[in-house]
Amino acid sequence: MSVTPTPPVPSAGEPTRSRWLALGVIATGTLMIILDGSIVTVAMPAIQNDLNFSPSGLSWVVNAYLIAFGSLLLLAGRLGDLLGRKRMFLAGTGVFTAASLVAGIATTPAVLLAARFLQGVGSAMAAAVGLGILVTLFTDPRERARAIGVFSFTGAAGASIGQVLGGVLTDVLDWHWIFYINLPIGAAVLALAATALPGDRGLGLRAGADAWGALLITAGLMLAILGVVNIEAYGAGSWRSAGAVVAGLVLVAAFVVRQARARTPLMPLRILRSRAVVGANVTQILTLAAMFAFQVLAALYMQQVLGYGALETGLAMLPAAVLIGAVSLGVSARLATRFGERRVLLAGLVLLAGALGYLARVPVQGQYVADLLPVMLLVSGGGLVLPALAGLGMSAAGERDAGLASGLFNTTQQIGMALGVAVLSTLSAARTDSLVAGGSSQAAALTGGYRLAFAAGAGLIGIAFLVALVLLRRPAAPAAESAPAAESGRAASAPPLAAP
């Protein structure tokens, strides 16, 4: 069956200004999404008091968003390839902005949770295709490395700015403003994206019209993520967590089997033939499990053991975000061009392992300068790791599969973050309960639990290092089927970044 190719995308010949303006739009939209994810956590107590959430129901302010976001990324990424990535980005940003308005005016828990779910849907639609648009715009390895550095910076900036801004907005105004702040940003992104992003018609639904596949992967990921977020509340062995994870994995396996046999698969399995893609996504799950758990548990240590307030905690973690951003923007691209993403990734992982290993010895009477500031400095390794992972994860993505590769990369990102917080928080809580039962003080027991979780995080980084060392030991060429050759007159695949 013949498929109408997508019109050529802007390449190195495209005016530089228009490509960097498009990058700015994508980065701003991504910043808004990440900002929302972290800004909500600071306002949770105020939301609970105002809307009378039960303790168990309050967690769904985060979970409703996470489940929708994580389960729809892969599907949204592929639909971007089929329907047009610009169209998907605009629609997702519009849904997210409208849902933010509903969340801001919510007066009951049910309305807020429904709005949070819709925010997750919109976030998935926009975030899934952002990286795909980026790699088709920047085909020169040096420029693409710089662009990915900017894109990665938004993640660190959004997370840290969200913590600080959430505390300020909640204290000075009220929690409704953590959602209202998305309205002007979303409107600006929509206005600029309409003209700044390159138009693409997509391959058409017939190129991947697999309704059963879409149902299997969406339901499978939704169940698996639901099971993961339930671990902290119900334990890893409960049917609510383990049963949901197992059922989700069965559906995902059924999806993979179907994709291998379908005439027009939703996810062509050729994308998994690249060692760089597989290695980067596996490494990302392990790394972000440790990094995101560090962000959550370090904040809890500062608040529950050292007595920091929400704003103090955000400011204490600000050096890490500033350094990650500085390394992402000013150093990572040059190092990747000179040494290759693999070496840069391995160096960054060593720094992250050192940070979590140092934190695993944190005392009960911890001092910021002696016990926490060195960690914030070493976490700058994330500025090397995140862009390198993005480059490797997208290195085999051709024009036809850029949205799919972007959706896959974002999906493993969310899985890693959810898994890390659920598992390491549960590990920490179990250790704390054991120490309390043994007669330790509450502060000492909490510290002991956090130490164990940080040590486990360092172990995850060590495993990630080994995975990267083995799977990424050779340069991975793009799969031959991932995009037609430029010489044939069809859309050309984007070349991989500098080979490791």
C-alpha positions in Angstrom: 0.0 0.0 0.0 1.5 3.3 -1.0 1.7 6.1 1.5 1.9 9.7 0.7 5.2 11.0 2.1 5.4 13.8 4.5 6.5 17.1 2.9 10.2 17.7 3.4 11.1 19.1 6.8 13.3 22.1 7.4 17.0 21.1 7.3 20.3 22.8 7.6 19.3 25.0 4.7 16.3 26.4 6.5 16.9 29.8 8.0 18.6 29.3 11.4 16.4 31.8 13.1 13.2 29.9 12.3 14.6 26.6 13.5 15.7 28.1 16.8 12.4 29.9 17.2 10.7 26.5 16.8 13.0 25.0 19.4 12.1 27.9 21.8 8.4 27.1 21.3 8.9 23.4 22.0 11.1 24.1 25.0 8.6 26.5 26.5 5.7 24.1 26.1 7.8 21.4 27.7 8.8 23.7 30.5 5.1 24.4 31.2 4.3 20.7 31.4 7.2 19.9 33.7 6.6 23.0 35.8 3.0 21.8 36.4 4.2 18.4 37.5 6.4 19.7 40.3 4.4 22.8 41.3 1.4 20.7 42.3 3.4 18.7 44.9 4.1 21.8 47.0 0.5 22.9 47.1 -1.0 19.5 48.1 -1.6 20.4 51.8 -3.5 23.5 50.8 -5.6 21.6 48.2 -6.4 19.0 50.8 -7.6 21.5 53.4 -9.6 23.6 50.9 -11.4 20.7 49.0 -11.6 18.3 51.9 -9.6 15.5 50.3 -9.1 12.3 52.2 -5.5 11.3 52.8 -5.8 8.5 50.3 -7.7 10.6 47.8 -5.2 13.4 47.8 -2.5 11.2 46.2 -4.8 11.0 43.1 -4.2 14.7 42.4 -0.8 13.4 41.2 -1.7 9.9 40.2 -4.6 10.9 37.9 -2.2 13.1 35.9 0.6 10.5 35.9 -1.5 7.6 34.7 -3.0 9.6 31.8 0.3 11.1 30.9 2.4 7.9 31.1 0.0 5.6 29.4 -0.7 7.8 26.3 2.8 9.0 25.4 3.6 6.1 23.0 0.2 6.2 21.3 0.3 10.0 21.0 3.8 9.9 19.5 2.8 7.5 16.8 -0.4 9.4 16.1 1.8 12.4 15.6 3.6 10.6 12.8 0.3 9.5 11.3 -1.7 12.8 11.7 1.1 15.4 11.8 3.3 16.2 14.7 2.5 20.0 14.6 -1.2 19.2 14.7 -0.7 16.9 17.7 1.5 19.4 19.5 -1.1 22.2 19.1 -4.0 20.0 20.1 -2.2 18.7 23.2 -1.2 22.2 24.3 -4.8 23.4 23.8 -6.2 20.5 25.9 -3.6 21.0 28.6 -4.3 24.8 28.8 -8.1 24.3 28.9 -7.8 21.6 31.6 -5.6 24.0 33.6 -8.5 26.5 33.7 -10.9 23.8 34.9 -8.4 22.7 37.6 -8.0 26.3 38.7 -11.8 26.9 39.2 -12.4 23.4 40.7 -14.5 23.5 43.9 -14.8 19.7 44.4 -12.3 16.8 44.4 -14.1 15.1 41.5 -13.8 18.2 39.2 -10.1 18.6 40.1 -9.3 15.0 39.5 -11.1 15.0 36.1 -9.1 18.2 35.2 -5.9 16.6 36.3 -6.6 13.5 34.1 -7.3 15.8 31.1 -4.1 17.7 31.9 -2.2 14.4 31.6 -3.9 13.7 28.2 -2.9 17.1 26.9 0.6 16.8 28.2 1.1 13.4 26.6 -0.1 14.7 23.2 2.3 17.7 23.3 5.3 16.1 25.0 5.2 12.9 22.9 6.0 14.8 19.6 8.2 17.6 20.9 11.5 15.7 20.6 10.4 14.2 17.3 9.9 17.7 15.8 13.3 18.7 17.2 15.3 16.0 15.6 13.7 16.5 12.2 14.5 20.2 12.4 18.1 19.9 13.4 19.9 17.4 11.2 23.4 18.7 11.7 25.0 16.7 14.5 26.6 19.7 16.2 23.4 21.8 16.0 21.3 18.9 17.1 23.5 18.3 20.2 23.0 22.0 21.1 19.3 21.8 20.6 18.9 18.7 22.7 21.0 20.4 25.4 18.4 23.3 25.4 15.6 20.8 25.5 17.1 18.8 28.4 17.7 22.1 30.3 13.9 22.7 30.4 13.5 19.5 32.5 15.8 20.5 35.2 14.6 24.1 35.2 10.9 23.2 35.3 11.3 20.8 38.2 13.2 23.2 40.4 11.3 26.4 39.4 8.1 24.5 40.1 9.1 23.8 43.7 10.0 27.4 44.4 7.1 28.9 42.5 4.6 26.5 44.0 5.6 27.7 47.5 5.4 31.3 46.5 2.1 31.2 44.7 0.5 29.1 47.4 1.7 31.3 50.3 1.2 34.7 48.6 -2.0 34.0 46.6 -3.7 30.5 46.9 -3.3 27.1 45.3 -5.7 27.9 42.4 -2.9 30.0 40.9 -0.6 27.0 40.4 -3.0 26.2 37.6 -3.9 29.7 36.4 -0.2 30.3 35.7 -0.5 27.9 32.8 -3.0 30.0 31.0 -0.8 32.8 29.7 2.1 30.4 28.9 -0.2 28.0 27.1 -1.8 30.8 25.1 1.6 32.2 24.1 2.9 28.7 23.0 -0.2 28.2 20.9 0.1 31.5 19.2 3.8 31.1 18.4 3.6 27.4 17.5 1.0 28.0 14.8 3.6 29.8 12.7 6.9 28.7 14.1 6.6 24.9 13.8 7.0 23.3 10.4 3.8 21.9 8.9 3.6 18.2 8.2 0.7 16.2 6.9 1.7 12.9 8.5 1.7 9.5 6.9 -2.1 9.1 7.2 -4.0 6.7 9.6 -3.9 3.9 7.1 -0.2 3.6 7.6 -0.8 2.5 11.2 -4.5 1.9 11.6 -4.3 -0.7 14.3 -7.1 0.0 16.7 -6.6 -3.2 18.7 -2.9 -2.4 19.1 -3.8 1.1 20.4 -6.2 -0.4 22.9 -3.7 -3.0 24.1 -0.8 -0.6 24.6 -2.9 2.1 26.3 -4.6 -0.3 28.6 -1.4 -2.1 29.3 0.6 1.0 30.2 -2.3 2.4 32.2 -2.6 -0.8 34.4 1.2 -1.1 34.8 1.6 2.6 35.9 -1.5 2.2 38.2 0.2 -0.8 39.8 3.5 1.1 40.3 1.9 4.2 41.9 0.0 1.8 44.3 3.1 0.2 45.6 3.8 2.9 48.2 0.2 2.8 49.5 -0.5 -1.0 49.4 2.9 -2.7 49.2 4.6 -4.4 46.3 3.0 -7.8 47.0 -0.7 -6.6 47.1 -3.1 -7.5 44.3 -3.7 -3.8 43.8 -0.1 -3.2 42.8 1.4 -6.5 41.7 -1.8 -7.7 40.1 -2.1 -4.5 38.1 1.5 -4.5 37.0 1.3 -8.2 35.9 -1.9 -7.5 34.0 -0.4 -4.5 32.4 2.7 -6.4 31.3 0.6 -9.1 29.8 -1.3 -6.6 27.7 2.0 -4.9 26.6 3.4 -8.3 25.6 0.2 -9.0 23.6 0.7 -5.6 21.9 4.2 -6.5 20.9 3.1 -9.8 19.4 0.3 -8.1 17.5 2.7 -5.5 16.1 5.0 -8.2 14.8 2.0 -9.7 12.8 -0.1 -6.6 11.9 -0.1 -5.4 8.3 -0.1 -1.8 9.4 1.4 -1.8 12.9 0.9 1.1 15.3 4.5 0.6 16.4 6.8 -0.8 13.7 9.2 -3.0 15.7 12.1 -1.9 13.4 12.7 0.9 15.9 13.8 -1.6 18.5 16.6 -3.0 16.2 18.9 -0.1 17.1 21.2 -0.9 20.0 21.4 2.8 20.7 17.6 3.2 21.1 17.2 0.1 23.3 20.3 0.9 25.4 19.3 4.5 25.9 15.8 3.7 27.0 16.8 1.0 29.4 19.5 3.2 30.8 17.0 6.0 31.1 14.5 3.9 33.2 17.3 3.1 35.7 18.8 6.5 35.8 15.6 8.5 36.2 14.3 6.0 38.8 17.3 7.0 40.9 17.3 10.7 40.0 13.6 11.4 40.6 13.5 9.4 43.8 16.5 11.5 44.9 14.6 14.7 44.3 11.6 13.5 46.3 13.4 11.8 49.2 16.1 14.5 49.6 13.2 17.0 49.9 11.6 14.9 52.5 14.8 14.5 54.4 15.2 18.3 54.5 11.7 18.8 55.7 11.1 15.9 58.0 14.5 15.6 59.6 16.2 19.0 59.2 13.0 21.0 59.6 13.2 23.0 56.4 10.0 24.6 55.0 8.8 24.1 51.4 10.4 27.3 50.1 13.7 26.6 51.9 13.7 23.1 50.4 13.2 24.4 46.9 16.0 27.0 47.4 18.3 24.3 48.9 17.9 22.2 45.7 18.2 25.1 43.4 22.0 24.7 42.9 21.5 21.3 41.4 19.0 22.6 38.9 21.2 25.6 38.0 24.3 23.4 37.5 22.3 20.8 35.4 21.0 23.6 33.3 24.4 25.2 32.9 26.1 21.9 31.9 23.2 21.0 29.5 23.4 24.3 27.8 27.1 25.2 27.9 29.1 22.0 28.1 27.2 18.8 27.0 26.9 19.7 23.3 30.6 20.4 22.9 31.6 17.3 24.8 29.2 15.1 22.8 30.6 16.4 19.5 34.2 15.8 20.6 33.9 12.6 22.5 30.5 11.1 21.6 27.4 10.6 23.6 28.4 7.3 25.0 31.5 8.7 26.8 29.6 11.7 28.0 26.8 9.5 29.3 29.2 7.3 31.2 31.0 10.3 32.8 27.7 11.8 33.9 26.6 8.5 35.4 29.8 8.3 37.5 29.1 11.8 38.9 25.5 10.8 39.7 26.6 7.6 41.5 29.0 9.7 43.5 26.2 12.1 44.5 23.9 9.3 45.7 26.7 7.4 47.4 27.7 10.5 49.3 24.1 11.1 50.3 23.8 7.5 51.6 26.0 8.6 54.6 23.9 11.7 55.5 23.6 12.2 59.3 20.6 13.0 61.5 22.1 16.4 62.4 23.0 17.2 58.8 24.6 20.5 57.7 23.8 21.9 54.3 27.3 23.0 53.4 29.0 19.8 54.5 26.3 17.2 53.8 24.1 18.5 51.0 25.9 21.1 48.9 28.5 18.6 47.6 25.6 16.4 46.5 24.0 19.3 44.6 27.3 19.9 42.9 27.8 16.3 41.8 24.2 16.1 40.6 25.4 18.4 37.8 26.3 15.0 36.1 22.6 15.0 35.1 23.4 17.8 32.7 25.7 15.3 30.8 23.4 12.3 31.2 20.1 13.7 30.0 21.1 15.2 26.7 23.3 12.2 25.9 20.3 9.9 26.6 18.0 12.0 24.4 20.5 12.0 21.6 21.1 8.2 21.7 17.4 7.5 22.2 16.5 9.5 19.0 19.6 8.5 17.0 17.8 6.0 14.8 14.7 8.0 14.3 13.9 8.7 10.7 11.2 11.1 9.4 8.5 8.4 9.5 9.2 7.3 13.0 10.4 10.5 14.8 7.1 10.8 16.8 7.2 7.2 17.7 10.8 7.3 18.9 9.9 10.5 20.9 6.9 8.9 22.4 8.9 5.8 23.4 11.6 7.9 25.0 9.1 9.9 27.0 7.2 6.8 28.0 10.4 5.1 29.5 11.1 8.4 31.2 7.8 8.4 33.0 8.0 4.7 33.9 11.4 5.3 35.4 10.3 8.2 37.5 7.2 6.5 38.8 9.0 3.2 39.5 11.8 4.9 41.3 9.6 6.9 43.7 7.3 4.0 44.4 10.0 1.4 45.0 12.6 3.5 46.8 10.0 5.3 48.9 8.6 1.9 50.0 12.1 0.7 50.8 12.8 3.8 52.8 9.5 3.5 54.7 10.1 -0.2 55.5 13.5 0.5 56.9 12.1 3.4 59.0 9.4 1.2 60.5 12.0 -1.4 61.3 14.3 1.1 63.1 11.4 2.6 65.0 10.4 -0.9 66.2 14.0 -1.4 67.3 13.9 1.7 69.5 15.4 4.4 67.3 14.1 8.0 67.5 11.8 9.2 64.7 14.5 11.4 63.2 17.1 8.6 63.3 14.7 6.1 61.9 13.7 8.5 59.0 17.4 9.2 58.3 18.2 5.5 58.2 15.4 4.9 55.8 16.5 7.7 53.5 20.1 6.4 53.6 19.0 3.0 52.4 17.0 4.5 49.6 19.9 6.7 48.5 22.3 3.7 48.5 19.8 1.7 46.4 19.6 4.7 44.0 23.4 4.6 43.7 23.1 0.9 42.9 20.6 1.7 40.1 23.0 4.2 38.7 25.7 1.5 38.8 23.5 -0.9 36.9 22.7 1.9 34.4 26.4 2.4 33.9 26.9 -1.3 33.1 23.9 -1.3 30.7 25.3 1.7 28.8 28.8 0.1 28.8 27.5 -3.1 27.2 24.6 -2.0 24.9 26.2 1.2 23.7 29.7 -0.1 23.2 29.6 0.3 19.4 28.1 3.1 17.3 24.6 2.0 16.3 23.6 2.8 12.7 20.0 3.7 12.0 17.8 0.8 11.0 17.7 0.7 7.2 13.9 0.5 7.2 13.4 3.5 9.6 13.4 6.0 6.7 14.0 5.9 3.0 17.2 7.3 1.7 17.3 10.9 0.6 18.7 9.9 -2.8 15.4 8.1 -3.6 13.5 11.4 -3.5 11.6 10.4 -0.4 11.9 11.9 3.1 15.4 11.4 4.5 16.1 10.0 7.9 17.9 12.2 10.3 21.5 11.1 10.8 22.6 9.9 14.2 24.5 12.2 16.5 28.2 11.9 16.9 29.0 8.2 17.3 30.3 7.1 20.6 
